[in-house]
Amino acid sequence: MHKTIIFILKQTIDISPFVTFSHLIIQNDWEIIDENSLKHQNKIIYFDYIITDEIRISEYLNLEKEDEKLITNYFLQTSMENIYAIGDANSCLASVSDQLLKIYEDITTK
């Protein structure tokens, strides 16, 4: 099954586990429209998943937060199952690379 992943990132990270997926890395000029589309450089982009270290994504989506961090489950899914929070956006103590491996495991088993 074809899956499109959007990475909305403040910092550069290694996304090598995801290179077989259709993906796009966005660092600025983005606006979430809904849980499956966003606007980037005046274009509408549809996606299956977002992986982000941007807490401000919660300004666009009604994501649950606690202590200014997005609440996530074991696989780092937020309260919207296709939105994943990594790094500074969540309270997980694992490294970002370990967090990405958990997300990869979750996405590839769906």
Secondary structure, 3 states (H helix, E strand, C coil): CCCEEEEECCCCCCCHHHCCCEEEEECCCEEEEECCEEEECCEEEECCEEEECCHHHHHCCCCCEECCEECCCCCCECCCCCEEECHHHCCCCCCHHHHHHHHHHHHHCC
